[in-house]
Amino acid sequence: MNTTAPVAPASSWSVRDHAAEADESRRLHPETVSALTEAGFPRHFVPAAWGGHEGTFTELLLRTAELAEQCASTAWCAGLWAAHGRFAAYLPPEGRRDLWGTSPDVRISAAVVPPSGAAVPTPDGWLLQGEWRCVSGVTDADWLLLAVPEPEGEPGTGPLVLAVPAEAVTVLDTWNSTGLRGTGSHSVTVAPLEVPRHRAFPLTEMLRGTPGPGRARCHTVPAHLGGPAILAAPALGAARLALRAWTARAAERLGGPGSSAREVLARSSAEIDAAGLLLERAAHRADTEQGALAVAENRRDVAFVVDLLVTAVERLFRSGGAQAHDAAGELQRCWRDVHTAAAHGALRLEAAAHEYAETVLGR
């Protein structure tokens, strides 16, 4: 198998026809799930030894944002299924074989921060049980990565991430969000389940980007250096779609040279363009740099990007007239999706500003 060939471009197929249906049904259409898999999103970060692409953050950012210009929920799931393949690279070799032994095209959902549930040590592994929230794409996942606090009786182990097959969990219908509704980010529960030791790894290794056997450079990027830009990519694509939807009806609102609609168009388009440039820089930083300063700069830039996108889309929505509030319209769906993405804890400016100031000022 040629593991270095690039995956198919997102523009080669369309999910836009299913976007409204995904929003209504709160899950992706089966054709969309198949298209994402065939396009190579789940294998993007999978180790080459298992048939994966070992791709870059820049490539994933661009493809995810492009996809979000059709459907932000689809892009959210696509980006996370790709990112979780990077996390699973921290499994021991036997655990990787369990996931990718027959194919690298394995859709992996995850709930890793904060850890939840409990894992009780057994002679061969752990007895896992508990509940985990906001597991995006879980209804179409093949495997899940679930983080638990440090197991009792194993001091110094730290929190663990355990891989479990999707059929071993119970999905609770809990995701009824304002936006990103199609992601199906439901809660899951696990009844007492035996998980072997080769299907677990320390959470701190993944968060820090610890090098190890079988891990390429893309696997050893700290979670907060590479992750935030991918989480923001759906918001960028949704903002671009909102701008197109607004512009398509702009002629009737432009008026004379002093019309406020002209300023709306100029400001919002410039903010969205600037956000895209900053995100590309953040992805390039994740592909080429390491260290605390790079992490802090990326968290700062991505949080600022999300604020820019919220501001731009809010302005478009408020000036869009009655059509903007049409429940079946793209502009209001984009408005909901951008606001929902911005609420993610990894994209909030307060925490990013605190880390940046501590890194730069030493306090």
Backbone hydrogen bonds in HBPLUS format (Angstrom, degrees):
<---DONOR---> <-ACCEPTOR-->    atom                        ^
c    i                          cat <-CA-CA->   ^        H-A-AA   ^      H-
h    n   atom  resd res      DA  || num        DHA   H-A  angle D-A-AA Bond
n    s   type  num  typ     dist DA aas  dist angle  dist       angle   num
A0012-SER N   A0009-PRO O   3.03 MM   3  5.66 166.8  2.05 118.8 123.0     1
A0013-TRP N   A0010-ALA O   3.39 MM   3  6.16 170.4  2.40 121.0 122.0     2
A0018-HIS N   A0015-VAL O   2.98 MM   3  5.54 147.0  2.09 113.6 123.0     3
A0019-ALA N   A0016-ARG O   3.15 MM   3  5.09 162.1  2.19 103.5 109.0     4
A0022-ALA N   A0018-HIS O   2.88 MM   4  6.08 155.8  1.94 153.7 160.2     5
A0023-ASP N   A0019-ALA O   3.05 MM   4  6.31 154.6  2.12 147.8 154.5     6
A0024-GLU N   A0020-ALA O   3.03 MM   4  6.28 149.1  2.13 144.1 152.2     7
A0025-SER N   A0021-GLU O   2.80 MM   4  5.94 168.1  1.82 157.7 160.8     8
A0026-ARG N   A0022-ALA O   2.86 MM   4  5.46 130.7  2.11 137.5 146.9     9
A0032-THR N   A0029-HIS O   2.87 MM   3  5.16 123.8  2.19 106.8 122.0    10
A0033-VAL N   A0029-HIS O   3.07 MM   4  6.48 156.2  2.13 156.1 163.2    11
A0034-SER N   A0030-PRO O   3.03 MM   4  6.25 163.5  2.06 150.4 154.2    12
A0035-ALA N   A0031-GLU O   2.94 MM   4  6.10 152.9  2.02 140.7 148.5    13
A0036-LEU N   A0032-THR O   2.92 MM   4  6.18 159.1  1.97 155.1 159.8    14
A0037-THR N   A0033-VAL O   3.11 MM   4  6.31 157.9  2.16 146.9 152.7    15
A0038-GLU N   A0034-SER O   2.91 MM   4  6.11 165.8  1.93 152.4 156.4    16
A0039-ALA N   A0035-ALA O   2.88 MM   4  5.97 141.9  2.03 142.1 152.7    17
A0041-PHE N   A0036-LEU O   3.33 MM   5  5.97 160.0  2.37 166.5 162.0    18
A0040-GLY N   A0037-THR O   3.07 MM   3  5.34 156.9  2.13 105.6 112.9    19
A0044-HIS N   A0041-PHE O   3.11 MM   3  5.21 165.8  2.13 113.1 117.3    20
A0046-VAL N   A0043-ARG O   3.18 MM   3  4.96 144.9  2.31  97.3 107.7    21
A0053-HIS N   A0043-ARG O   3.06 MM  10  6.07 171.0  2.07 160.6 158.3    22
A0055-GLY N   A0044-HIS O   2.71 MM  11  5.37 172.1  1.72 155.0 157.3    23
A0050-TRP N   A0047-PRO O   2.98 MM   3  5.59 155.3  2.04 115.0 122.4    24
A0052-GLY N   A0047-PRO O   3.05 MM   5  5.05 154.2  2.12 133.3 127.8    25
A0051-GLY N   A0048-ALA O   2.98 MM   3  4.95 162.4  2.01 113.3 112.4    26
A0060-LEU N   A0056-THR O   3.24 MM   4  6.43 163.3  2.27 140.2 144.9    27
A0061-LEU N   A0057-PHE O   2.83 MM   4  5.97 159.5  1.87 151.4 157.1    28
A0062-LEU N   A0058-THR O   3.06 MM   4  6.25 170.7  2.07 154.8 156.2    29
A0063-ARG N   A0059-GLU O   3.04 MM   4  6.19 164.4  2.07 151.6 156.0    30
A0064-THR N   A0060-LEU O   2.88 MM   4  5.88 157.3  1.93 148.4 155.0    31
A0065-ALA N   A0061-LEU O   2.93 MM   4  6.05 166.9  1.94 154.7 158.4    32
A0066-GLU N   A0062-LEU O   3.01 MM   4  6.08 155.3  2.07 141.0 148.3    33
A0067-LEU N   A0063-ARG O   2.99 MM   4  6.14 153.0  2.06 140.2 147.4    34
A0068-ALA N   A0064-THR O   2.97 MM   4  6.23 149.1  2.06 145.2 153.6    35
A0069-GLU N   A0066-GLU O   3.19 MM   3  5.37 147.2  2.30 100.0 109.5    36
A0070-GLN N   A0067-LEU O   2.90 MM   3  5.58 159.5  1.95 117.3 123.2    37
A0071-CYS N   A0067-LEU O   3.09 MM   4  6.44 159.8  2.13 142.5 148.7    38
A0075-ALA N   A0071-CYS O   3.14 MM   4  6.42 158.9  2.18 147.4 153.3    39
A0076-TRP N   A0072-ALA O   2.87 MM   4  6.07 153.1  1.94 149.2 156.5    40
A0077-CYS N   A0073-SER O   3.15 MM   4  6.42 166.0  2.17 152.0 153.6    41
A0078-ALA N   A0074-THR O   2.94 MM   4  6.12 162.6  1.97 150.7 156.5    42
A0079-GLY N   A0075-ALA O   2.86 MM   4  5.98 168.8  1.87 154.1 156.5    43
A0080-LEU N   A0076-TRP O   3.09 MM   4  6.24 158.1  2.13 146.5 152.6    44
A0081-TRP N   A0077-CYS O   2.82 MM   4  5.96 162.7  1.85 154.5 159.5    45
A0082-ALA N   A0078-ALA O   3.09 MM   4  6.28 151.7  2.18 143.5 151.0    46
A0083-ALA N   A0079-GLY O   2.93 MM   4  6.15 163.3  1.96 144.6 149.6    47
A0084-HIS N   A0080-LEU O   2.83 MM   4  5.92 157.3  1.88 154.4 159.1    48
A0085-GLY N   A0082-ALA O   3.13 MM   3  5.44 139.3  2.30 104.3 115.4    49
A0086-ARG N   A0083-ALA O   3.00 MM   3  5.26 131.8  2.24 100.9 113.7    50
A0087-PHE N   A0083-ALA O   3.27 MM   4  6.76 147.7  2.39 140.8 149.4    51
A0088-ALA N   A0084-HIS O   2.98 MM   4  6.19 160.7  2.02 145.9 150.3    52
A0089-ALA N   A0086-ARG O   3.25 MM   3  5.36 146.7  2.37  99.0 108.5    53
A0090-TYR N   A0087-PHE O   3.00 MM   3  5.92 167.3  2.01 126.1 129.3    54
A0091-LEU N   A0088-ALA O   3.04 MM   3  5.58 168.9  2.06 117.6 120.9    55
A0095-GLY N   A0092-PRO O   2.89 MM   3  5.25 121.8  2.24 110.0 125.4    56
A0096-ARG N   A0092-PRO O   2.99 MM   4  6.35 154.0  2.06 156.4 164.8    57
A0097-ARG N   A0093-PRO O   2.96 MM   4  6.24 150.7  2.05 146.3 154.6    58
A0098-ASP N   A0094-GLU O   3.07 MM   4  6.40 147.5  2.18 139.7 147.7    59
A0099-LEU N   A0095-GLY O   3.25 MM   4  6.62 149.9  2.34 144.4 151.2    60
A0100-TRP N   A0096-ARG O   2.77 MM   4  5.90 177.9  1.77 165.8 165.6    61
A0101-GLY N   A0097-ARG O   2.77 MM   4  4.37 130.9  2.01 135.1 132.8    62
A0142-ASP N   A0107-ARG O   2.77 MM  35  5.30 169.6  1.78 144.5 148.1    63
A0143-TRP N   A0107-ARG O   3.25 MM  36  6.62 159.4  2.29 154.2 157.8    64
A0109-SER N   A0143-TRP O   3.08 MM  34  6.51 157.3  2.13 158.0 156.1    65
A0145-LEU N   A0109-SER O   2.92 MM  36  6.42 145.0  2.05 143.1 154.1    66
A0111-ALA N   A0145-LEU O   2.90 MM  34  6.33 154.3  1.97 167.6 174.1    67
A0147-ALA N   A0111-ALA O   3.03 MM  36  6.38 161.8  2.06 156.3 152.1    68
A0116-SER N   A0147-ALA O   2.95 MM  31  6.26 167.0  1.97 140.7 136.4    69
A0118-ALA N   A0129-GLN O   2.89 MM  11  5.69 149.2  1.99 170.0 177.8    70
A0129-GLN N   A0118-ALA O   3.07 MM  11  5.69 152.8  2.15 162.2 167.2    71
A0120-VAL N   A0127-LEU O   2.97 MM   7  4.97 164.8  1.99 134.2 134.9    72
A0127-LEU N   A0120-VAL O   2.72 MM   7  4.97 153.9  1.79 140.0 148.8    73
A0122-THR N   A0125-GLY O   2.86 MM   3  5.11 161.4  1.90 132.8 130.1    74
A0125-GLY N   A0122-THR O   3.34 MM   3  5.11 150.9  2.43  97.9 106.1    75
A0197-ARG N   A0124-ASP O   3.16 MM  73  6.35 144.4  2.30 151.2 143.0    76
A0126-TRP N   A0195-VAL O   2.94 MM  69  5.32 157.5  1.99 148.7 156.1    77
A0195-VAL N   A0126-TRP O   2.83 MM  69  5.32 164.3  1.85 162.3 166.3    78
A0128-LEU N   A0193-LEU O   2.80 MM  65  5.06 166.1  1.82 149.2 145.2    79
A0193-LEU N   A0128-LEU O   2.83 MM  65  5.06 147.1  1.94 138.2 149.3    80
A0130-GLY N   A0190-VAL O   3.13 MM  60  5.48 148.4  2.23 144.5 145.1    81
A0190-VAL N   A0130-GLY O   2.91 MM  60  5.48 154.0  1.97 155.9 161.4    82
A0132-TRP N   A0188-VAL O   2.88 MM  56  5.40 158.3  1.93 155.5 162.5    83
A0188-VAL N   A0132-TRP O   2.84 MM  56  5.40 155.6  1.90 154.4 162.6    84
A0135-VAL N   A0186-HIS O   2.88 MM  51  5.49 171.6  1.89 146.8 149.4    85
A0138-VAL N   A0135-VAL O   3.30 MM   3  5.72 142.5  2.45 141.6 136.8    86
A0137-GLY N   A0183-THR O   2.83 MM  46  5.45 160.9  1.86 165.8 168.3    87
A0140-ASP N   A0137-GLY O   3.16 MM   3  5.75 157.6  2.21 116.0 122.7    88
A0141-ALA N   A0138-VAL O   3.17 MM   3  4.94 172.4  2.18 106.7 107.7    89
A0166-ALA N   A0142-ASP O   2.95 MM  24  5.19 170.7  1.96 130.5 127.4    90
A0144-LEU N   A0164-VAL O   2.85 MM  20  5.36 155.2  1.91 158.2 166.6    91
A0164-VAL N   A0144-LEU O   2.91 MM  20  5.36 159.5  1.95 151.2 158.1    92
A0146-LEU N   A0162-LEU O   2.90 MM  16  5.31 166.1  1.92 152.3 154.4    93
A0162-LEU N   A0146-LEU O   2.86 MM  16  5.31 171.2  1.86 144.3 144.7    94
A0148-VAL N   A0160-LEU O   2.82 MM  12  5.46 155.7  1.88 156.0 163.8    95
A0160-LEU N   A0148-VAL O   3.03 MM  12  5.46 142.6  2.18 143.5 154.3    96
A0154-GLU N   A0151-PRO O   3.26 MM   3  5.74 151.6  2.34 134.3 132.7    97
A0157-THR N   A0154-GLU O   3.17 MM   3  5.84 156.2  2.23 138.6 141.0    98
A0203-LEU N   A0159-PRO O   2.96 MM  44  5.56 170.6  1.97 134.1 137.1    99
A0161-VAL N   A0201-PHE O   2.85 MM  40  5.47 158.2  1.90 162.7 170.2   100
A0201-PHE N   A0161-VAL O   3.07 MM  40  5.47 143.1  2.21 142.1 153.3   101
A0163-ALA N   A0199-ARG O   2.91 MM  36  5.32 161.5  1.95 152.6 156.5   102
A0168-ALA N   A0165-PRO O   2.92 MM   3  5.57 163.0  1.95 121.2 126.9   103
A0169-VAL N   A0166-ALA O   3.23 MM   3  5.76 173.1  2.24 119.1 120.6   104
A0170-THR N   A0189-THR O   2.87 MM  19  5.17 167.5  1.88 154.9 158.8   105
A0189-THR N   A0170-THR O   2.85 MM  19  5.17 152.5  1.93 144.1 153.4   106
A0172-LEU N   A0187-SER O   2.82 MM  15  5.25 170.2  1.83 146.3 149.4   107
A0174-THR N   A0172-LEU O   2.82 MM   2  5.65 121.1  2.17 116.3  99.1   108
A0183-THR N   A0180-LEU O   3.22 MM   3  5.79 165.3  2.24 114.1 118.7   109
A0184-GLY N   A0181-ARG O   3.42 MM   3  6.34 174.3  2.43 123.1 124.3   110
A0186-HIS N   A0184-GLY O   2.78 MM   2  5.55 138.9  1.95 106.7  93.9   111
A0199-ARG N   A0196-PRO O   3.04 MM   3  5.70 162.7  2.07 120.3 124.3   112
A0207-LEU N   A0203-LEU O   3.01 MM   4  6.33 163.6  2.03 156.8 161.8   113
A0208-ARG N   A0204-THR O   2.93 MM   4  5.98 154.5  2.00 146.2 152.3   114
A0209-GLY N   A0205-GLU O   2.91 MM   4  5.84 132.1  2.14 139.7 152.0   115
A0210-THR N   A0205-GLU O   3.01 MM   5  5.04 168.2  2.03 144.3 148.0   116
A0223-ALA N   A0207-LEU O   3.01 MM  16  4.81 149.4  2.11 117.9 127.6   117
A0215-ARG N   A0212-GLY O   3.15 MM   3  5.61 153.2  2.23 139.8 137.5   118
A0219-HIS N   A0216-ALA O   2.98 MM   3  5.40 145.8  2.10 110.4 120.5   119
A0220-THR N   A0217-ARG O   3.10 MM   3  5.35 148.6  2.21 106.5 115.6   120
A0225-LEU N   A0222-PRO O   2.89 MM   3  5.24 155.4  1.95 113.0 121.3   121
A0226-GLY N   A0222-PRO O   3.25 MM   4  6.60 157.6  2.30 164.9 169.9   122
A0227-GLY N   A0223-ALA O   2.87 MM   4  5.44 151.8  1.95 142.7 152.1   123
A0230-ILE N   A0227-GLY O   3.06 MM   3  5.46 122.8  2.40 110.9 124.7   124
A0231-LEU N   A0227-GLY O   3.12 MM   4  6.41 154.0  2.19 154.7 162.8   125
A0232-ALA N   A0228-PRO O   2.97 MM   4  6.22 141.9  2.11 146.9 157.4   126
A0233-ALA N   A0229-ALA O   3.07 MM   4  6.20 125.6  2.38 137.5 150.5   127
A0235-ALA N   A0232-ALA O   3.05 MM   3  5.35 121.6  2.40 106.2 120.7   128
A0236-LEU N   A0232-ALA O   3.09 MM   4  6.47 151.4  2.18 152.5 161.3   129
A0237-GLY N   A0233-ALA O   3.05 MM   4  6.36 166.7  2.07 158.9 160.7   130
A0238-ALA N   A0234-PRO O   2.92 MM   4  6.05 158.1  1.96 145.6 152.3   131
A0239-ALA N   A0235-ALA O   2.91 MM   4  6.05 152.0  1.99 143.9 151.1   132
A0240-ARG N   A0236-LEU O   3.04 MM   4  6.34 153.4  2.11 148.3 155.5   133
A0241-LEU N   A0237-GLY O   2.97 MM   4  6.27 153.7  2.04 147.0 154.3   134
A0242-ALA N   A0238-ALA O   2.86 MM   4  6.10 153.7  1.93 146.1 153.8   135
A0243-LEU N   A0239-ALA O   2.93 MM   4  6.17 154.1  2.00 146.1 152.7   136
A0244-ARG N   A0240-ARG O   3.05 MM   4  6.35 154.8  2.12 144.8 151.2   137
A0245-ALA N   A0241-LEU O   2.90 MM   4  6.16 161.7  1.93 152.7 157.8   138
A0246-TRP N   A0242-ALA O   2.88 MM   4  6.08 159.3  1.93 150.1 155.7   139
A0247-THR N   A0243-LEU O   2.86 MM   4  5.96 161.9  1.90 147.7 153.3   140
A0248-ALA N   A0244-ARG O   2.96 MM   4  6.06 147.3  2.07 146.5 154.2   141
A0249-ARG N   A0246-TRP O   3.18 MM   3  5.71 149.8  2.27 109.6 117.6   142
A0250-ALA N   A0247-THR O   3.00 MM   3  4.67 165.9  2.02 103.6 107.4   143
A0253-ARG N   A0250-ALA O   2.78 MM   3  5.25 153.9  1.84 117.6 126.7   144
A0254-LEU N   A0250-ALA O   3.07 MM   4  6.10 125.9  2.38 156.4 170.8   145
A0259-SER N   A0256-GLY O   3.00 MM   3  5.46 165.6  2.02 123.8 125.5   146
A0262-ARG N   A0259-SER O   3.30 MM   3  5.84 144.3  2.43 109.0 116.3   147
A0263-GLU N   A0260-SER O   3.06 MM   3  5.23 120.4  2.43  99.4 113.8   148
A0264-VAL N   A0260-SER O   2.99 MM   4  6.33 154.0  2.06 150.5 158.6   149
A0265-LEU N   A0261-ALA O   3.00 MM   4  6.22 161.7  2.03 147.9 151.6   150
A0266-ALA N   A0262-ARG O   3.02 MM   4  6.24 164.7  2.04 146.9 150.9   151
A0267-ARG N   A0263-GLU O   2.85 MM   4  5.89 172.7  1.86 155.3 157.5   152
A0268-SER N   A0264-VAL O   2.98 MM   4  5.87 162.9  2.01 147.6 152.8   153
A0269-SER N   A0265-LEU O   3.06 MM   4  5.89 159.5  2.10 141.2 147.7   154
A0270-ALA N   A0266-ALA O   3.06 MM   4  6.09 156.1  2.12 143.5 150.4   155
A0271-GLU N   A0267-ARG O   2.93 MM   4  6.14 159.6  1.97 152.5 158.2   156
A0272-ILE N   A0268-SER O   2.98 MM   4  6.16 160.4  2.02 150.1 155.0   157
A0273-ASP N   A0269-SER O   2.97 MM   4  6.12 157.0  2.02 144.6 151.1   158
A0274-ALA N   A0270-ALA O   2.88 MM   4  6.04 161.2  1.91 148.3 153.8   159
A0275-ALA N   A0271-GLU O   2.90 MM   4  6.07 153.6  1.97 144.1 151.6   160
A0276-GLY N   A0272-ILE O   3.06 MM   4  6.30 154.3  2.13 144.0 150.1   161
A0277-LEU N   A0273-ASP O   3.09 MM   4  6.43 156.5  2.14 150.9 156.6   162
A0278-LEU N   A0274-ALA O   2.99 MM   4  6.26 161.9  2.02 153.6 158.2   163
A0279-LEU N   A0275-ALA O   2.96 MM   4  6.17 156.5  2.02 149.7 156.2   164
A0280-GLU N   A0276-GLY O   3.00 MM   4  6.21 156.6  2.05 147.2 153.4   165
A0281-ARG N   A0277-LEU O   3.03 MM   4  6.29 152.5  2.11 144.5 152.0   166
A0282-ALA N   A0278-LEU O   2.94 MM   4  6.21 151.4  2.02 144.3 152.4   167
A0283-ALA N   A0279-LEU O   2.89 MM   4  6.17 159.0  1.94 152.6 157.6   168
A0284-HIS N   A0280-GLU O   2.94 MM   4  6.14 159.7  1.99 146.9 152.6   169
A0285-ARG N   A0281-ARG O   2.89 MM   4  6.09 151.4  1.98 144.7 152.8   170
A0286-ALA N   A0282-ALA O   3.01 MM   4  6.33 151.4  2.09 144.7 152.0   171
A0287-ASP N   A0283-ALA O   3.02 MM   4  6.34 141.8  2.17 142.4 153.2   172
A0287-ASP N   A0284-HIS O   3.10 MM   3  4.98 121.5  2.46  91.0 106.0   173
A0288-THR N   A0284-HIS O   3.05 MM   4  6.19 128.7  2.32 142.8 155.7   174
A0288-THR N   A0285-ARG O   3.24 MM   3  5.23 138.5  2.42  95.1 106.3   175
A0289-GLU N   A0285-ARG O   2.77 MM   4  5.27 152.8  1.84 152.5 153.7   176
A0295-VAL N   A0291-GLY O   3.18 MM   4  6.50 156.8  2.24 149.4 156.0   177
A0296-ALA N   A0292-ALA O   2.94 MM   4  6.17 166.3  1.96 152.1 155.6   178
A0297-GLU N   A0293-LEU O   2.83 MM   4  6.00 161.7  1.86 154.2 159.4   179
A0298-ASN N   A0294-ALA O   3.00 MM   4  6.14 156.8  2.05 144.0 150.2   180
A0299-ARG N   A0295-VAL O   2.96 MM   4  6.22 164.5  1.98 155.4 159.6   181
A0300-ARG N   A0296-ALA O   2.95 MM   4  6.09 159.1  1.99 146.4 152.6   182
A0301-ASP N   A0297-GLU O   2.85 MM   4  6.01 171.0  1.86 151.8 154.5   183
A0302-VAL N   A0298-ASN O   2.91 MM   4  5.95 169.9  1.92 153.1 156.2   184
A0303-ALA N   A0299-ARG O   3.09 MM   4  6.06 161.5  2.13 142.5 148.1   185
A0304-PHE N   A0300-ARG O   3.00 MM   4  6.17 157.3  2.05 150.4 157.0   186
A0305-VAL N   A0301-ASP O   2.85 MM   4  6.07 151.4  1.93 145.7 154.4   187
A0306-VAL N   A0302-VAL O   3.00 MM   4  6.29 158.4  2.05 151.5 155.6   188
A0307-ASP N   A0303-ALA O   3.17 MM   4  6.47 154.8  2.24 143.1 149.5   189
A0308-LEU N   A0304-PHE O   2.95 MM   4  6.28 155.0  2.01 149.6 156.8   190
A0309-LEU N   A0305-VAL O   2.90 MM   4  6.23 157.5  1.95 154.4 160.5   191
A0310-VAL N   A0306-VAL O   2.94 MM   4  6.15 160.7  1.98 151.2 156.1   192
A0311-THR N   A0307-ASP O   3.00 MM   4  6.18 164.2  2.03 149.2 153.6   193
A0312-ALA N   A0308-LEU O   2.92 MM   4  6.15 162.0  1.95 150.8 155.7   194
A0313-VAL N   A0309-LEU O   2.94 MM   4  6.05 171.7  1.95 153.7 155.9   195
A0314-GLU N   A0310-VAL O   2.87 MM   4  5.85 155.6  1.93 147.4 155.0   196
A0315-ARG N   A0311-THR O   3.08 MM   4  6.23 155.1  2.15 143.7 149.7   197
A0316-LEU N   A0312-ALA O   3.08 MM   4  6.39 157.0  2.14 145.3 151.6   198
A0317-PHE N   A0313-VAL O   2.85 MM   4  6.02 162.1  1.89 151.3 156.2   199
A0318-ARG N   A0314-GLU O   2.96 MM   4  6.09 164.5  1.99 150.5 154.2   200
A0319-SER N   A0315-ARG O   3.13 MM   4  6.20 136.8  2.33 140.1 150.2   201
A0320-GLY N   A0317-PHE O   3.27 MM   3  5.11 164.5  2.29 102.3 106.2   202
A0324-ALA N   A0321-GLY O   3.11 MM   3  5.70 144.0  2.24 113.3 121.9   203
A0325-HIS N   A0322-ALA O   3.09 MM   3  5.63 149.9  2.18 113.6 121.4   204
A0326-ASP N   A0323-GLN O   3.15 MM   3  5.29 167.1  2.16 110.0 113.2   205
A0329-GLY N   A0326-ASP O   2.90 MM   3  5.09 164.5  1.93 114.4 119.1   206
A0334-CYS N   A0330-GLU O   2.86 MM   4  6.05 160.9  1.89 155.9 160.9   207
A0335-TRP N   A0331-LEU O   2.93 MM   4  6.14 155.8  1.99 146.6 153.7   208
A0336-ARG N   A0332-GLN O   3.02 MM   4  6.24 155.8  2.08 143.3 148.7   209
A0337-ASP N   A0333-ARG O   2.87 MM   4  6.11 159.5  1.91 149.8 156.0   210
A0338-VAL N   A0334-CYS O   2.88 MM   4  6.01 166.9  1.89 156.7 159.1   211
A0339-HIS N   A0335-TRP O   3.24 MM   4  6.33 166.0  2.26 143.9 147.9   212
A0340-THR N   A0336-ARG O   3.02 MM   4  6.16 154.6  2.08 146.3 153.5   213
A0341-ALA N   A0337-ASP O   2.95 MM   4  6.14 163.9  1.97 152.0 156.2   214
A0342-ALA N   A0338-VAL O   3.00 MM   4  6.14 156.9  2.05 147.7 154.3   215
A0343-ALA N   A0340-THR O   3.14 MM   3  5.29 144.2  2.28 100.7 111.0   216
A0344-HIS N   A0341-ALA O   3.11 MM   3  5.68 167.5  2.13 117.7 121.6   217
A0347-LEU N   A0344-HIS O   2.97 MM   3  5.53 162.1  2.00 120.1 126.1   218
A0353-ALA N   A0349-LEU O   2.74 MM   4  5.80 160.9  1.77 158.5 162.7   219
A0354-HIS N   A0350-GLU O   3.04 MM   4  6.28 155.7  2.10 146.9 153.6   220
A0355-GLU N   A0351-ALA O   3.07 MM   4  6.33 163.8  2.10 150.3 153.7   221
A0356-TYR N   A0352-ALA O   2.95 MM   4  6.12 160.4  1.99 148.9 154.8   222
A0357-ALA N   A0353-ALA O   2.93 MM   4  6.05 165.9  1.95 150.1 153.8   223
A0358-GLU N   A0354-HIS O   3.03 MM   4  6.19 161.8  2.07 148.1 153.4   224
A0359-THR N   A0355-GLU O   2.94 MM   4  6.09 155.3  2.00 147.0 153.7   225
A0360-VAL N   A0356-TYR O   2.91 MM   4  6.08 165.9  1.93 155.4 158.8   226
A0361-LEU N   A0357-ALA O   2.77 MM   4  5.54 160.5  1.80 147.4 154.3   227
A0362-GLY N   A0358-GLU O   2.79 MM   4  4.79 128.0  2.06 118.2 129.4   228
